[in-house]
Amino acid sequence: MKRFMSWLSDVFAPKMRKITGRPWIAAVSSAMQKLIPFILTGSLIFFYNVFRSYIPALPDLGKIADYSFGLIGLITTFMMTNQAMEKLKHPGYTINASIVSICVFMMFIRPEFLDGSMTFEFGRLGPTGILVGMITGLFVAIVFNLYAKLKFLKNSSIPDFVVEWIHNILPTLVCLGIGAAVVFNANIDIFSFIIWLFSPLQSFGQTLPGFILICFIPAFFYSMGISSWLFGAVTTPIFLSGIAANIDAVNAGLPATNIVTSETVFTAALITMGGMGATLGLNVLMLFSKSRDLRTIGRICIAPSLFNINEPVMFSGPVVMNPMLMLPMWINSITGPIIIWIVMRTGLLNIPSQLIQVGQIPAPFSSVMVTGDWRAVIVYILLFAMYFVTWYPFFKVYERERMMTEEAKVAEQQVTV
């Protein structure tokens, strides 16, 4: 175990941090973070609709959700190119290239032209189009990045403003030309092709093994101090397409079937009770610790933990790169999804069917709100007990080590005096 932890801290973690710091990887991660305000805007409307279901006289704000969360695929396209240009240090292209990516995306959603009107499926602009938006944004970013590396007209005597026009016109022509050739000349439905290409990943994400991996892998890397946003490129399309399908199913009078959504993993705060890795149980143990330092840290961190924010306890505990506390965190990231999968698949707990991603709501309030099911309180209590028992033996060993360190410091101070 010591050799494994040494390898993680000295070899694996540094290499992963180096990889995640590369411009293209950082751009994808940053783009996923930029989507949050638009997702949360839609979430607030769905949250508002919970009250509207009891008070029908309240005004219908559905269009706000349609033109925020409902355009998330289109927004992804812009953000992906924008962040790529920023991370690759092409400030002159951050806006223009991003607008070009929107133009290409509009081609890829396969519009139809009739009597001077352009029509398309509105749904292709939303969660279904996130993958298409990501790929479109990266495609345009690659073209602009390659063109920028050519250093074309670097020492030209042409006026600067004309050179700037050329530098924008040429890569724009390439992007739009390739898009038009593929979509209109070759008659290929790029949107459908990309969705088909990634459908196995989407399908696997909605299985129990996929669910476990989606919860475990980010927690594993987080325990080494590596941001879980790295995996947003994979999880966000799975989550959003899953909840969108559940919403459509319930509106059509059918049951929700997709368990793997952000609402299940994060907002309900059953799997991420206190934060990723279910660290609330650890924080409670720290509150009553015999170690003065751990008890103090526990008191400082408990308020954020109740709102499912665990950066303080992760980095000050510390859990990060602490083998004695990393292991129970990994265990919880496996057992939690398994329990939730069982209770939801067997009908013991409702599957979320509303877009509510305001994650900093204390459980079990959030658990009941997201599932619309009072049985979530029982599931919360049982899961908390399971997480607590998982943390307990590992924490007691770590606590003993901390107490020995504290006692050694006190003894050293007494000798010095």
C-alpha positions as CSV (number, residue, x, y, z in Angstrom):
1,M,0.0,0.0,0.0
2,K,2.8,2.4,0.9
3,R,4.5,1.8,-2.5
4,F,1.2,2.4,-4.3
5,M,0.6,5.6,-2.5
6,S,4.1,6.7,-3.1
7,W,3.6,6.1,-6.8
8,L,0.4,8.0,-6.8
9,S,1.9,11.1,-5.1
10,D,5.3,11.1,-6.7
11,V,4.5,9.9,-10.3
12,F,0.9,9.7,-11.2
13,A,-0.5,12.9,-9.6
14,P,2.3,15.2,-11.0
15,K,1.9,13.7,-14.5
16,M,-1.9,14.2,-14.4
17,R,-1.6,17.8,-13.3
18,K,0.8,18.4,-16.2
19,I,-1.7,16.8,-18.6
20,T,-4.7,18.8,-17.2
21,G,-2.6,22.0,-17.5
22,R,-2.2,21.6,-21.3
23,P,-4.1,24.2,-23.3
24,W,-6.6,21.9,-25.1
25,I,-7.5,20.0,-21.9
26,A,-7.7,23.2,-19.9
27,A,-10.0,24.7,-22.6
28,V,-12.5,21.8,-22.4
29,S,-12.5,21.9,-18.6
30,S,-13.0,25.7,-18.6
31,A,-15.7,25.6,-21.3
32,M,-17.7,23.1,-19.1
33,Q,-17.5,25.6,-16.2
34,K,-18.7,28.4,-18.4
35,L,-21.9,26.5,-19.0
36,I,-22.9,26.5,-15.4
37,P,-24.7,29.9,-15.2
38,F,-26.9,28.9,-18.2
39,I,-27.7,25.5,-16.7
40,L,-28.5,27.1,-13.3
41,T,-30.8,29.6,-15.0
42,G,-32.8,26.8,-16.4
43,S,-32.6,25.0,-13.0
44,L,-34.1,28.0,-11.2
45,I,-37.1,28.0,-13.6
46,F,-37.7,24.3,-13.0
47,F,-37.4,25.0,-9.2
48,Y,-39.9,27.8,-9.7
49,N,-42.3,25.4,-11.5
50,V,-42.4,23.2,-8.4
51,F,-44.2,26.1,-6.6
52,R,-46.2,26.9,-9.7
53,S,-47.6,23.3,-9.7
54,Y,-49.3,24.2,-6.3
55,I,-50.1,27.8,-7.3
56,P,-51.2,27.7,-11.0
57,A,-51.9,31.4,-11.0
58,L,-48.2,32.1,-11.1
59,P,-46.9,33.3,-14.5
60,D,-45.4,30.8,-16.9
61,L,-41.6,31.4,-17.1
62,G,-40.9,28.4,-19.3
63,K,-39.4,30.5,-22.2
64,I,-36.6,31.6,-19.9
65,A,-35.6,27.9,-19.5
66,D,-36.0,27.4,-23.3
67,Y,-33.6,30.2,-24.1
68,S,-31.0,29.3,-21.5
69,F,-30.8,25.6,-20.8
70,G,-32.7,25.0,-24.1
71,L,-29.8,26.6,-26.1
72,I,-27.0,24.8,-24.2
73,G,-25.7,23.0,-27.3
74,L,-25.3,26.3,-29.2
75,I,-23.7,28.0,-26.1
76,T,-21.3,25.0,-25.8
77,T,-20.1,25.6,-29.3
78,F,-19.2,29.3,-28.6
79,M,-17.6,28.6,-25.2
80,M,-15.5,25.7,-26.5
81,T,-13.9,27.8,-29.3
82,N,-13.7,30.8,-27.0
83,Q,-11.8,29.0,-24.3
84,A,-9.5,27.2,-26.7
85,M,-8.5,30.5,-28.3
86,E,-7.9,32.0,-24.8
87,K,-5.8,29.0,-23.5
88,L,-3.8,28.8,-26.8
89,K,-3.1,32.5,-26.5
90,H,-4.8,33.8,-29.6
91,P,-6.6,36.8,-28.1
92,G,-7.4,38.3,-31.5
93,Y,-9.6,35.2,-32.3
94,T,-11.5,34.7,-29.0
95,I,-14.7,36.4,-30.3
96,N,-14.5,36.0,-34.1
97,A,-13.6,32.3,-34.1
98,S,-16.3,31.7,-31.6
99,I,-18.9,33.3,-33.8
100,V,-17.7,31.3,-36.7
101,S,-18.2,28.1,-34.6
102,I,-21.8,29.1,-34.1
103,C,-22.2,29.5,-37.9
104,V,-20.7,26.0,-38.5
105,F,-22.9,24.6,-35.7
106,M,-26.0,26.0,-37.5
107,M,-25.0,24.1,-40.6
108,F,-24.4,20.9,-38.6
109,I,-27.9,20.9,-37.1
110,R,-29.2,20.3,-40.6
111,P,-31.6,23.2,-41.3
112,E,-34.2,23.0,-44.1
113,F,-34.9,25.9,-46.5
114,L,-38.4,26.5,-47.9
115,D,-39.8,29.6,-49.5
116,G,-37.1,31.8,-48.0
117,S,-37.4,30.4,-44.5
118,M,-34.9,28.3,-42.6
119,T,-36.4,25.7,-40.2
120,F,-34.7,23.3,-37.8
121,E,-35.5,21.2,-34.8
122,F,-35.3,23.4,-31.7
123,G,-34.3,20.4,-29.6
124,R,-31.0,20.1,-31.6
125,L,-29.9,23.4,-30.0
126,G,-30.3,22.1,-26.5
127,P,-28.8,19.2,-24.4
128,T,-28.9,16.8,-27.3
129,G,-26.5,19.1,-29.1
130,I,-23.9,19.4,-26.4
131,L,-21.6,16.8,-28.0
132,V,-22.1,18.3,-31.4
133,G,-21.3,21.7,-30.0
134,M,-18.1,20.5,-28.3
135,I,-16.8,18.9,-31.5
136,T,-17.8,21.8,-33.7
137,G,-16.1,24.2,-31.3
138,L,-12.9,22.2,-31.2
139,F,-13.0,21.8,-35.1
140,V,-13.1,25.6,-35.5
141,A,-10.5,26.1,-32.8
142,I,-8.1,23.7,-34.6
143,V,-8.5,25.5,-37.9
144,F,-7.9,28.9,-36.4
145,N,-5.0,27.6,-34.3
146,L,-3.3,26.0,-37.4
147,Y,-3.8,29.2,-39.4
148,A,-2.3,31.3,-36.6
149,K,0.8,29.1,-36.6
150,L,1.4,29.8,-40.3
151,K,2.5,33.4,-39.5
152,F,1.0,34.4,-42.8
153,L,1.8,38.1,-43.9
154,K,4.0,38.5,-40.8
155,N,6.4,41.0,-42.4
156,S,4.0,42.3,-45.1
157,S,3.7,46.0,-46.0
158,I,-0.1,45.7,-46.2
159,P,-1.9,48.0,-43.7
160,D,-2.5,46.3,-40.4
161,F,-6.3,46.6,-40.5
162,V,-6.3,44.8,-43.9
163,V,-4.0,42.1,-42.6
164,E,-6.4,41.6,-39.6
165,W,-9.3,41.2,-42.1
166,I,-7.3,38.6,-44.1
167,H,-6.4,36.7,-40.9
168,N,-10.1,36.4,-40.0
169,I,-11.4,35.8,-43.5
170,L,-9.2,32.9,-44.5
171,P,-9.8,30.6,-41.6
172,T,-13.5,31.5,-41.7
173,L,-13.6,30.5,-45.3
174,V,-12.0,27.2,-44.5
175,C,-14.4,26.4,-41.6
176,L,-17.5,27.4,-43.5
177,G,-16.3,25.8,-46.7
178,I,-15.7,22.4,-45.1
179,G,-19.0,22.6,-43.3
180,A,-20.9,23.5,-46.4
181,A,-19.2,20.8,-48.5
182,V,-20.0,18.1,-45.9
183,V,-23.5,19.1,-45.1
184,F,-24.9,20.5,-48.3
185,N,-22.8,19.0,-51.1
186,A,-22.1,15.6,-49.6
187,N,-25.6,15.7,-48.0
188,I,-24.3,14.3,-44.7
189,D,-26.2,14.9,-41.5
190,I,-23.3,15.6,-39.2
191,F,-25.5,16.1,-36.2
192,S,-27.0,12.7,-36.4
193,F,-23.6,11.1,-37.3
194,I,-22.0,12.5,-34.1
195,I,-24.9,11.5,-31.9
196,W,-24.7,8.0,-33.4
197,L,-20.9,7.8,-33.0
198,F,-21.1,8.7,-29.3
199,S,-24.3,6.7,-28.5
200,P,-22.4,3.7,-27.1
201,L,-20.8,6.1,-24.5
202,Q,-24.1,7.7,-23.7
203,S,-25.7,4.2,-23.3
204,F,-22.9,2.9,-21.2
205,G,-23.1,6.0,-19.0
206,Q,-26.7,5.0,-18.1
207,T,-25.7,1.5,-16.9
208,L,-24.7,0.6,-13.3
209,P,-21.0,0.1,-14.3
210,G,-21.0,3.4,-16.1
211,F,-22.7,5.1,-13.1
212,I,-20.1,3.7,-10.7
213,L,-17.2,4.9,-12.9
214,I,-18.8,8.4,-13.4
215,C,-18.9,8.8,-9.6
216,F,-15.6,7.0,-8.7
217,I,-13.2,8.4,-11.3
218,P,-13.7,12.1,-10.4
219,A,-13.5,11.3,-6.7
220,F,-10.3,9.3,-7.2
221,F,-8.6,12.2,-8.9
222,Y,-10.1,14.7,-6.5
223,S,-8.5,12.8,-3.6
224,M,-5.2,13.7,-5.3
225,G,-6.0,17.4,-5.6
226,I,-6.9,17.2,-9.3
227,S,-10.1,19.0,-10.2
228,S,-13.1,16.9,-11.2
229,W,-14.0,19.5,-13.9
230,L,-11.5,17.6,-16.1
231,F,-14.3,15.0,-16.6
232,G,-17.0,17.5,-17.5
233,A,-16.5,16.8,-21.2
234,V,-17.6,13.2,-20.7
235,T,-20.2,13.6,-17.8
236,T,-22.0,16.8,-18.8
237,P,-23.5,15.4,-22.1
238,I,-24.5,12.2,-20.3
239,F,-26.1,14.1,-17.4
240,L,-27.9,16.7,-19.5
241,S,-29.2,14.3,-22.2
242,G,-30.4,12.0,-19.4
243,I,-32.4,14.6,-17.5
244,A,-33.7,16.0,-20.8
245,A,-35.0,12.6,-21.8
246,N,-36.6,12.2,-18.3
247,I,-38.3,15.5,-18.6
248,D,-39.7,14.6,-22.0
249,A,-40.8,11.2,-20.8
250,V,-42.7,12.6,-17.8
251,N,-44.3,15.3,-20.0
252,A,-45.5,12.5,-22.3
253,G,-47.0,10.6,-19.4
254,L,-44.2,8.1,-19.2
255,P,-41.9,7.2,-16.3
256,A,-38.4,8.7,-16.0
257,T,-35.8,6.0,-16.7
258,N,-32.4,7.7,-16.7
259,I,-30.8,7.4,-13.3
260,V,-27.4,8.9,-14.3
261,T,-28.0,12.7,-14.1
262,S,-26.4,15.5,-12.3
263,E,-29.5,15.7,-10.2
264,T,-29.0,12.2,-8.9
265,V,-25.2,12.5,-8.4
266,F,-24.9,16.0,-7.1
267,T,-28.1,18.0,-6.4
268,A,-29.9,15.2,-4.4
269,A,-26.7,15.1,-2.2
270,L,-27.2,11.4,-1.5
271,I,-24.0,10.2,-3.3
272,T,-22.2,13.5,-2.7
273,M,-23.4,13.9,0.9
274,G,-21.2,16.8,2.2
275,G,-19.4,16.9,-1.1
276,M,-17.7,14.4,-3.5
277,G,-16.7,11.2,-1.7
278,A,-19.5,11.7,0.9
279,T,-17.3,13.6,3.4
280,L,-20.0,14.7,5.7
281,G,-19.6,11.6,7.8
282,L,-15.9,12.4,8.1
283,N,-16.6,16.0,9.1
284,V,-19.0,14.8,11.9
285,L,-16.3,12.5,13.2
286,M,-13.9,15.3,13.3
287,L,-16.3,17.4,15.4
288,F,-16.0,14.9,18.2
289,S,-12.3,14.0,17.7
290,K,-9.9,13.5,20.6
291,S,-7.4,15.4,18.5
292,R,-7.5,19.1,19.2
293,D,-6.4,20.0,15.6
294,L,-9.0,17.7,13.9
295,R,-11.7,18.9,16.2
296,T,-10.9,22.5,15.3
297,I,-10.8,21.8,11.6
298,G,-14.1,19.9,11.9
299,R,-15.8,22.9,13.5
300,I,-14.5,25.2,10.8
301,C,-15.5,23.0,7.9
302,I,-19.0,21.8,9.1
303,A,-21.0,24.7,7.7
304,P,-19.6,24.3,4.2
305,S,-20.1,20.5,4.5
306,L,-23.8,20.9,5.3
307,F,-24.1,22.8,2.0
308,N,-22.1,20.0,0.1
309,I,-19.0,22.1,-0.2
310,N,-16.0,20.0,0.9
311,E,-12.9,21.8,-0.4
312,P,-12.1,23.0,3.2
313,V,-12.2,19.5,4.7
314,M,-10.5,18.0,1.6
315,F,-7.5,20.3,1.7
316,S,-7.3,21.1,5.4
317,G,-8.2,17.7,6.9
318,P,-6.3,16.7,4.9
319,V,-8.0,14.1,2.8
320,V,-5.9,15.0,-0.3
321,M,-3.0,12.7,-0.7
322,N,-3.7,11.1,2.7
323,P,-3.8,7.3,2.2
324,M,-5.7,6.7,5.4
325,L,-8.6,9.0,4.3
326,M,-8.4,8.5,0.5
327,L,-9.4,4.9,0.7
328,P,-12.8,5.4,2.5
329,M,-13.5,8.2,0.1
330,W,-13.0,5.8,-2.8
331,I,-15.2,3.2,-1.1
332,N,-18.0,5.6,-0.6
333,S,-17.8,6.7,-4.3
334,I,-18.6,3.1,-5.2
335,T,-21.1,2.0,-2.6
336,G,-23.2,5.2,-2.8
337,P,-24.0,4.8,-6.5
338,I,-24.8,1.1,-6.1
339,I,-27.3,1.8,-3.3
340,I,-28.9,4.7,-5.2
341,W,-29.1,2.5,-8.4
342,I,-30.9,-0.3,-6.5
343,V,-33.4,1.9,-4.7
344,M,-34.3,3.9,-7.8
345,R,-34.3,1.0,-10.2
346,T,-36.6,-1.0,-7.9
347,G,-39.0,1.9,-7.4
348,L,-38.1,2.6,-3.8
349,L,-37.1,6.1,-4.7
350,N,-38.2,8.3,-7.6
351,I,-35.8,9.0,-10.4
352,P,-35.3,12.8,-10.9
353,S,-37.3,14.2,-13.7
354,Q,-36.7,18.0,-13.3
355,L,-33.7,20.1,-14.1
356,I,-32.5,21.3,-10.7
357,Q,-28.8,21.7,-10.4
358,V,-28.6,24.2,-7.6
359,G,-26.2,21.8,-5.7
360,Q,-25.6,23.8,-2.5
361,I,-28.9,22.9,-0.8
362,P,-28.5,20.8,2.3
363,A,-29.8,17.2,2.3
364,P,-32.2,15.7,2.9
365,F,-34.2,18.8,1.8
366,S,-32.5,18.7,-1.6
367,S,-33.1,14.9,-1.8
368,V,-36.8,15.3,-1.3
369,M,-37.0,18.4,-3.7
370,V,-35.1,16.7,-6.5
371,T,-36.9,13.3,-6.3
372,G,-40.3,14.6,-5.2
373,D,-40.3,11.7,-2.9
374,W,-40.4,11.8,1.0
375,R,-38.8,8.3,1.0
376,A,-35.5,10.2,0.2
377,V,-35.3,11.0,3.9
378,I,-35.1,7.3,4.8
379,V,-32.5,6.7,2.1
380,Y,-30.5,9.7,3.3
381,I,-30.4,8.4,6.9
382,L,-29.4,4.9,5.8
383,L,-26.7,6.2,3.5
384,F,-25.3,8.6,6.1
385,A,-25.0,5.6,8.5
386,M,-23.2,3.6,5.8
387,Y,-20.8,6.4,5.0
388,F,-20.2,7.1,8.7
389,V,-19.3,3.4,9.4
390,T,-17.0,3.4,6.3
391,W,-15.1,6.5,7.6
392,Y,-14.9,5.4,11.2
393,P,-12.1,2.8,11.3
394,F,-9.9,4.8,8.9
395,F,-10.5,8.0,10.8
396,K,-9.7,6.5,14.2
397,V,-6.3,5.3,12.9
398,Y,-5.6,8.7,11.4
399,E,-6.8,10.4,14.6
400,R,-4.4,8.3,16.7
401,E,-1.5,9.4,14.4
402,R,-2.5,13.0,14.7
403,M,-2.7,12.8,18.5
404,M,0.8,11.2,18.7
405,T,2.1,14.1,16.6
406,E,0.4,16.7,18.8
407,E,1.7,15.1,22.0
408,A,5.2,15.1,20.5
409,K,5.0,18.8,19.7
410,V,3.8,19.5,23.3
411,A,6.7,17.5,24.7
412,E,9.1,19.3,22.5
413,Q,7.8,22.7,23.6
414,Q,8.1,21.7,27.3
415,V,11.7,20.6,26.7
416,T,12.5,23.9,25.0
417,V,11.0,25.9,27.8
